Amino acid sequence: MPDRTQDCRGGGMNFDWTGEQKQVRDRLNAALKGDLGAIGELERADIEGNRQLLLGFLSRMADTGYLGLGQVADAHIDIMTLVAARELLAQWSGSLFLAVEASSRLFGTLAAASDQEDLHRQVLTPLRQGKSIGAVGMTEDRDASDPADTGRTVAIADGDGYLVTGRKPFVTNGPIADWIAVTADLDAQVAVFFLPCGHPGLAIGPPIPTLGFDGLTVSSVELTEARVSPPFVLGPLPDQGLLDLLRLREDLALAQLSVGLMQSTFDAARFHAKKHKRGGKPILHYQEIGFKLAELLTLLQTAQLLTYRAAWMWSYQAEQAPTLVRCAKVFAAEAAQTVAAAALQIGGGRSYLADHPLTRFYRESGYPGLAGTTTERCRMAIADDMIKQHPV
Ligand SMILES: Cc1cc2nc3c(=O)[nH]c(=O)nc-3n(C[C@H](O)[C@H](O)[C@H](O)COP(=O)(O)OP(=O)(O)OC[C@H]3O[C@@H](n4cnc5c(N)ncnc54)[C@H](O)[C@@H]3O)c2cc1C
């Protein structure tokens, strides 16, 4: 694969979006900007209300072309368009961002990887039209890499189909999804099974309260000899390639979520520092506060640039792109926590109240580092990549 990372448009560095990227971004902005108030409703609604609100957002996003972006496993070129548009969502609402990523990107990528017409017609088409919600259960309670661990989700062939049994402890959108894709061991390989909500043998747990993202619904999923017919099975997969790709895409999304959280946090902290007076002047005029904000802006800008660069390298299929995505995720996730903690300090006692935006950002900032590939595992993978790229 030629390394085209040196092919900069116009011969220099150009951080502007292309016409097509701007168009998708502008369409998404136009479709949702007027609804930003309704995004807050996601948090207050009951489960059915949350589902209806999300479907409303999805159907408006479908018209913008946003939902189908980044679903096809080998379509690299639309990554920057996705990044450009997704940045908006990351600033507006982490809950909506994560719900849409789980449905359109994670579930959508798995559905798009199947060559089964039935699955495309019944599952992928309504998903792309914003008429249904998807969810993915990959994380296991037990140690998935230990073959001796018998607690993993397994599938066995039975007649003309498969019976799937196991448990997935965390499934984003689980309580509101139309379709759930779960990974399970099939003989010595992994396969993905697509099940509609209400399917016999599929039990969705109650919504799990979490530290942050109050508008996101998460539950466990239990499977007891749930029967799945072959058109709704992807695999057995020849290797971990597709699932690794999915994780990497999730990690890039989580880096973007971190940047979005940082931007919202920084804006709220700066606004407060300009408005709030002590000693007869806005606290922004005190060096201690001004320097803190300068530090936060530096972290935000650096995380954003690194995330752009990782995505851009990926769009050119550069060999180092996976390493850079992990670097971006580690840096952005840790920076988001630093920014959220410092902003809370700038907000003083007011920002410690439960419904204050800075409290919300503080609660949400812990998530990107532990979700997807955790910060520790990212660092291990970066180190492994270095050894592979520069053998000693
Ligand atoms: C709100 C929420 C929503 C979620 N939604 C989904 C979803 O929709 N679908 C889904 O599949 N999952 C989902 N998850 C699960 C999430 O992706 C996992 O929590 C994440 O991947 C980390 O896995 P784990 O919890 O099993 O952590 P563990 O793997 O148990 O890690 C625990 C700690 O040990 C460290 N660690 C683990 N292995 C090693 C190692 N080899 N060496 C060194 N350190 C190690 C980790 O870095 C971490 O610090 C969700 C989680 C949450 C909290």
The ligand as a Gaussian input file, in Angstrom:
#p B3LYP/6-31G(d) Opt

LIG

0 1
 C      -22.040000       2.939000      29.822000
 C      -21.392000       1.790000      29.112000
 C      -21.878000       1.366000      27.875000
 C      -21.293000       0.270000      27.231000
 N      -21.820000      -0.161000      26.042000
 C      -21.316000      -1.286000      25.471000
 C      -21.909000      -1.830000      24.282000
 O      -22.869000      -1.284000      23.727000
 N      -21.398000      -2.974000      23.764000
 C      -20.334000      -3.602000      24.324000
 O      -19.922000      -4.646000      23.812000
 N      -19.728000      -3.116000      25.454000
 C      -20.208000      -1.982000      26.023000
 N      -19.630000      -1.470000      27.163000
 C      -18.452000      -2.143000      27.702000
 C      -17.164000      -1.373000      27.445000
 O      -16.851000      -1.387000      26.083000
 C      -16.107000      -2.058000      28.310000
 O      -16.379000      -1.663000      29.648000
 C      -14.702000      -1.727000      27.918000
 O      -14.395000      -2.296000      26.676000
 C      -13.709000      -2.270000      28.957000
 O      -13.926000      -3.649000      29.163000
 P      -14.188000      -4.202000      30.636000
 O      -15.221000      -3.397000      31.314000
 O      -14.431000      -5.670000      30.506000
 O      -12.853000      -3.903000      31.398000
 P      -11.705000      -4.934000      31.762000
 O      -11.156000      -5.552000      30.521000
 O      -12.199000      -5.835000      32.824000
 O      -10.616000      -3.962000      32.345000
 C      -10.579000      -3.549000      33.714000
 C       -9.256000      -2.844000      33.947000
 O       -8.179000      -3.777000      33.723000
 C       -7.322000      -3.284000      32.699000
 N       -6.882000      -4.405000      31.864000
 C       -7.660000      -5.306000      31.217000
 N       -6.913000      -6.180000      30.535000
 C       -5.621000      -5.837000      30.751000
 C       -4.383000      -6.358000      30.300000
 N       -4.287000      -7.394000      29.495000
 N       -3.262000      -5.729000      30.738000
 C       -3.322000      -4.644000      31.544000
 N       -4.463000      -4.101000      31.984000
 C       -5.609000      -4.692000      31.605000
 C       -8.148000      -2.297000      31.904000
 O       -7.354000      -1.348000      31.229000
 C       -9.009000      -1.679000      32.996000
 O       -8.283000      -0.678000      33.647000
 C      -20.185000      -0.378000      27.822000
 C      -19.685000       0.056000      29.059000
 C      -20.291000       1.114000      29.706000
 C      -19.758000       1.531000      31.053000

